[in-house]
Amino acid sequence: MIDLSIVIVSYNARADLECCLASLHDFPPAISHEIVVVDNASNDGSADAARRWTAVRVIAFPANVGFSAGNNAGIRASSGRLILLLNSDTLAPKGAIDRFVAEFERHADAGAAGPRLIDGEGRAELSFGDMIAPLAEFRRQRLMRGLERDDPAVRARVESMTRREQFPDWVSGACLLVRRADADAVGLLDERFFMYTEDVDFCASLRTRGQRILFTPNAEIVHLRGRSARSAPAATRAAYRRSHLAFYKKHHPLFYPLIAVYHAITG
């Protein structure tokens, strides 16, 4: 059996996808692995670009089925004992994936794991957190706004937060490692989440089985936050609203009416 299946879902992000695949080609994991690219009906030639890499299997959908469904298709088409969900706008430095896998394997009770994500300038991203709920979202949004302003105090705080191993409620789906057996046990990703919050929901499902979620700073992946969302900003915002509402309806039904009013007011 192959040790690791790397699943990359892409939508209109050809340049990012090519860079991601180039990093995996230039610095391939030492463990046995396969790469599956799922293209969500891109119109920028992404699927053809991915096919130029002979070691990459490409699944091309005729319509955009969403991030969760795309990942599920890639998981089902792969065979690795471990599954790495990897965004097309990421770069894997030399040895990063092997370190990431080694850290994950050290924690038998971990259902999923995320590495330290950094931007192109080496600045830490806040890629984990508490379960989505009103107060937790309020606290997180304050931090995110500080990062957007490049507030030095917030930058320093996030830098400190991402330098220690911990077990948060969730880690980012931009780079998420899980055992196939555990992913299968929870029914893969919930496809009602077209885009956004699917990673939080997936980690919540793993935690209901008594598993912890690992964040490790001992492996770093570059996350460039690329073109997919920017190619269709209105559709991206609408997808976020739908997923946010679906999340509260599933996990916090008492808060759902308030969240629905909030989105109705804010548009």
Secondary structure as a PSIPRED ss2 file (coil, helix, strand):
# PSIPRED VFORMAT (PSIPRED V4.0)

   1 M C   1.000  0.000  0.000
   2 I C   1.000  0.000  0.000
   3 D C   1.000  0.000  0.000
   4 L E   0.000  0.000  1.000
   5 S E   0.000  0.000  1.000
   6 I E   0.000  0.000  1.000
   7 V E   0.000  0.000  1.000
   8 I E   0.000  0.000  1.000
   9 V E   0.000  0.000  1.000
  10 S E   0.000  0.000  1.000
  11 Y C   1.000  0.000  0.000
  12 N C   1.000  0.000  0.000
  13 A C   1.000  0.000  0.000
  14 R H   0.000  1.000  0.000
  15 A H   0.000  1.000  0.000
  16 D H   0.000  1.000  0.000
  17 L H   0.000  1.000  0.000
  18 E H   0.000  1.000  0.000
  19 C H   0.000  1.000  0.000
  20 C H   0.000  1.000  0.000
  21 L H   0.000  1.000  0.000
  22 A H   0.000  1.000  0.000
  23 S H   0.000  1.000  0.000
  24 L H   0.000  1.000  0.000
  25 H H   0.000  1.000  0.000
  26 D H   0.000  1.000  0.000
  27 F C   1.000  0.000  0.000
  28 P C   1.000  0.000  0.000
  29 P C   1.000  0.000  0.000
  30 A C   1.000  0.000  0.000
  31 I C   1.000  0.000  0.000
  32 S C   1.000  0.000  0.000
  33 H E   0.000  0.000  1.000
  34 E E   0.000  0.000  1.000
  35 I E   0.000  0.000  1.000
  36 V E   0.000  0.000  1.000
  37 V E   0.000  0.000  1.000
  38 V E   0.000  0.000  1.000
  39 D E   0.000  0.000  1.000
  40 N E   0.000  0.000  1.000
  41 A C   1.000  0.000  0.000
  42 S C   1.000  0.000  0.000
  43 N C   1.000  0.000  0.000
  44 D C   1.000  0.000  0.000
  45 G C   1.000  0.000  0.000
  46 S H   0.000  1.000  0.000
  47 A H   0.000  1.000  0.000
  48 D H   0.000  1.000  0.000
  49 A H   0.000  1.000  0.000
  50 A H   0.000  1.000  0.000
  51 R H   0.000  1.000  0.000
  52 R C   1.000  0.000  0.000
  53 W C   1.000  0.000  0.000
  54 T C   1.000  0.000  0.000
  55 A C   1.000  0.000  0.000
  56 V E   0.000  0.000  1.000
  57 R E   0.000  0.000  1.000
  58 V E   0.000  0.000  1.000
  59 I E   0.000  0.000  1.000
  60 A E   0.000  0.000  1.000
  61 F E   0.000  0.000  1.000
  62 P C   1.000  0.000  0.000
  63 A C   1.000  0.000  0.000
  64 N C   1.000  0.000  0.000
  65 V C   1.000  0.000  0.000
  66 G C   1.000  0.000  0.000
  67 F H   0.000  1.000  0.000
  68 S H   0.000  1.000  0.000
  69 A H   0.000  1.000  0.000
  70 G H   0.000  1.000  0.000
  71 N H   0.000  1.000  0.000
  72 N H   0.000  1.000  0.000
  73 A H   0.000  1.000  0.000
  74 G H   0.000  1.000  0.000
  75 I H   0.000  1.000  0.000
  76 R H   0.000  1.000  0.000
  77 A H   0.000  1.000  0.000
  78 S C   1.000  0.000  0.000
  79 S C   1.000  0.000  0.000
  80 G C   1.000  0.000  0.000
  81 R C   1.000  0.000  0.000
  82 L E   0.000  0.000  1.000
  83 I E   0.000  0.000  1.000
  84 L E   0.000  0.000  1.000
  85 L E   0.000  0.000  1.000
  86 L E   0.000  0.000  1.000
  87 N C   1.000  0.000  0.000
  88 S C   1.000  0.000  0.000
  89 D C   1.000  0.000  0.000
  90 T E   0.000  0.000  1.000
  91 L E   0.000  0.000  1.000
  92 A C   1.000  0.000  0.000
  93 P C   1.000  0.000  0.000
  94 K C   1.000  0.000  0.000
  95 G C   1.000  0.000  0.000
  96 A H   0.000  1.000  0.000
  97 I H   0.000  1.000  0.000
  98 D H   0.000  1.000  0.000
  99 R H   0.000  1.000  0.000
 100 F H   0.000  1.000  0.000
 101 V H   0.000  1.000  0.000
 102 A H   0.000  1.000  0.000
 103 E H   0.000  1.000  0.000
 104 F H   0.000  1.000  0.000
 105 E H   0.000  1.000  0.000
 106 R C   1.000  0.000  0.000
 107 H C   1.000  0.000  0.000
 108 A C   1.000  0.000  0.000
 109 D C   1.000  0.000  0.000
 110 A E   0.000  0.000  1.000
 111 G E   0.000  0.000  1.000
 112 A E   0.000  0.000  1.000
 113 A E   0.000  0.000  1.000
 114 G E   0.000  0.000  1.000
 115 P E   0.000  0.000  1.000
 116 R E   0.000  0.000  1.000
 117 L E   0.000  0.000  1.000
 118 I E   0.000  0.000  1.000
 119 D C   1.000  0.000  0.000
 120 G C   1.000  0.000  0.000
 121 E C   1.000  0.000  0.000
 122 G C   1.000  0.000  0.000
 123 R C   1.000  0.000  0.000
 124 A E   0.000  0.000  1.000
 125 E C   1.000  0.000  0.000
 126 L C   1.000  0.000  0.000
 127 S C   1.000  0.000  0.000
 128 F E   0.000  0.000  1.000
 129 G E   0.000  0.000  1.000
 130 D C   1.000  0.000  0.000
 131 M C   1.000  0.000  0.000
 132 I C   1.000  0.000  0.000
 133 A C   1.000  0.000  0.000
 134 P H   0.000  1.000  0.000
 135 L H   0.000  1.000  0.000
 136 A H   0.000  1.000  0.000
 137 E H   0.000  1.000  0.000
 138 F H   0.000  1.000  0.000
 139 R H   0.000  1.000  0.000
 140 R H   0.000  1.000  0.000
 141 Q H   0.000  1.000  0.000
 142 R H   0.000  1.000  0.000
 143 L H   0.000  1.000  0.000
 144 M H   0.000  1.000  0.000
 145 R H   0.000  1.000  0.000
 146 G H   0.000  1.000  0.000
 147 L H   0.000  1.000  0.000
 148 E H   0.000  1.000  0.000
 149 R C   1.000  0.000  0.000
 150 D C   1.000  0.000  0.000
 151 D C   1.000  0.000  0.000
 152 P H   0.000  1.000  0.000
 153 A H   0.000  1.000  0.000
 154 V H   0.000  1.000  0.000
 155 R H   0.000  1.000  0.000
 156 A H   0.000  1.000  0.000
 157 R H   0.000  1.000  0.000
 158 V H   0.000  1.000  0.000
 159 E H   0.000  1.000  0.000
 160 S H   0.000  1.000  0.000
 161 M H   0.000  1.000  0.000
 162 T C   1.000  0.000  0.000
 163 R C   1.000  0.000  0.000
 164 R C   1.000  0.000  0.000
 165 E C   1.000  0.000  0.000
 166 Q E   0.000  0.000  1.000
 167 F C   1.000  0.000  0.000
 168 P C   1.000  0.000  0.000
 169 D C   1.000  0.000  0.000
 170 W E   0.000  0.000  1.000
 171 V E   0.000  0.000  1.000
 172 S C   1.000  0.000  0.000
 173 G C   1.000  0.000  0.000
 174 A C   1.000  0.000  0.000
 175 C E   0.000  0.000  1.000
 176 L E   0.000  0.000  1.000
 177 L E   0.000  0.000  1.000
 178 V E   0.000  0.000  1.000
 179 R E   0.000  0.000  1.000
 180 R H   0.000  1.000  0.000
 181 A H   0.000  1.000  0.000
 182 D H   0.000  1.000  0.000
 183 A H   0.000  1.000  0.000
 184 D H   0.000  1.000  0.000
 185 A H   0.000  1.000  0.000
 186 V C   1.000  0.000  0.000
 187 G C   1.000  0.000  0.000
 188 L C   1.000  0.000  0.000
 189 L C   1.000  0.000  0.000
 190 D C   1.000  0.000  0.000
 191 E C   1.000  0.000  0.000
 192 R C   1.000  0.000  0.000
 193 F C   1.000  0.000  0.000
 194 F C   1.000  0.000  0.000
 195 M C   1.000  0.000  0.000
 196 Y C   1.000  0.000  0.000
 197 T C   1.000  0.000  0.000
 198 E H   0.000  1.000  0.000
 199 D H   0.000  1.000  0.000
 200 V H   0.000  1.000  0.000
 201 D H   0.000  1.000  0.000
 202 F H   0.000  1.000  0.000
 203 C H   0.000  1.000  0.000
 204 A H   0.000  1.000  0.000
 205 S H   0.000  1.000  0.000
 206 L H   0.000  1.000  0.000
 207 R H   0.000  1.000  0.000
 208 T C   1.000  0.000  0.000
 209 R C   1.000  0.000  0.000
 210 G C   1.000  0.000  0.000
 211 Q C   1.000  0.000  0.000
 212 R E   0.000  0.000  1.000
 213 I E   0.000  0.000  1.000
 214 L E   0.000  0.000  1.000
 215 F E   0.000  0.000  1.000
 216 T E   0.000  0.000  1.000
 217 P E   0.000  0.000  1.000
 218 N E   0.000  0.000  1.000
 219 A E   0.000  0.000  1.000
 220 E E   0.000  0.000  1.000
 221 I E   0.000  0.000  1.000
 222 V E   0.000  0.000  1.000
 223 H E   0.000  0.000  1.000
 224 L C   1.000  0.000  0.000
 225 R C   1.000  0.000  0.000
 226 G C   1.000  0.000  0.000
 227 R H   0.000  1.000  0.000
 228 S H   0.000  1.000  0.000
 229 A H   0.000  1.000  0.000
 230 R H   0.000  1.000  0.000
 231 S H   0.000  1.000  0.000
 232 A C   1.000  0.000  0.000
 233 P H   0.000  1.000  0.000
 234 A H   0.000  1.000  0.000
 235 A H   0.000  1.000  0.000
 236 T H   0.000  1.000  0.000
 237 R H   0.000  1.000  0.000
 238 A H   0.000  1.000  0.000
 239 A H   0.000  1.000  0.000
 240 Y H   0.000  1.000  0.000
 241 R H   0.000  1.000  0.000
 242 R H   0.000  1.000  0.000
 243 S H   0.000  1.000  0.000
 244 H H   0.000  1.000  0.000
 245 L H   0.000  1.000  0.000
 246 A H   0.000  1.000  0.000
 247 F H   0.000  1.000  0.000
 248 Y H   0.000  1.000  0.000
 249 K H   0.000  1.000  0.000
 250 K H   0.000  1.000  0.000
 251 H H   0.000  1.000  0.000
 252 H C   1.000  0.000  0.000
 253 P C   1.000  0.000  0.000
 254 L C   1.000  0.000  0.000
 255 F C   1.000  0.000  0.000
 256 Y H   0.000  1.000  0.000
 257 P H   0.000  1.000  0.000
 258 L H   0.000  1.000  0.000
 259 I H   0.000  1.000  0.000
 260 A H   0.000  1.000  0.000
 261 V H   0.000  1.000  0.000
 262 Y H   0.000  1.000  0.000
 263 H H   0.000  1.000  0.000
 264 A H   0.000  1.000  0.000
 265 I H   0.000  1.000  0.000
 266 T H   0.000  1.000  0.000
 267 G C   1.000  0.000  0.000
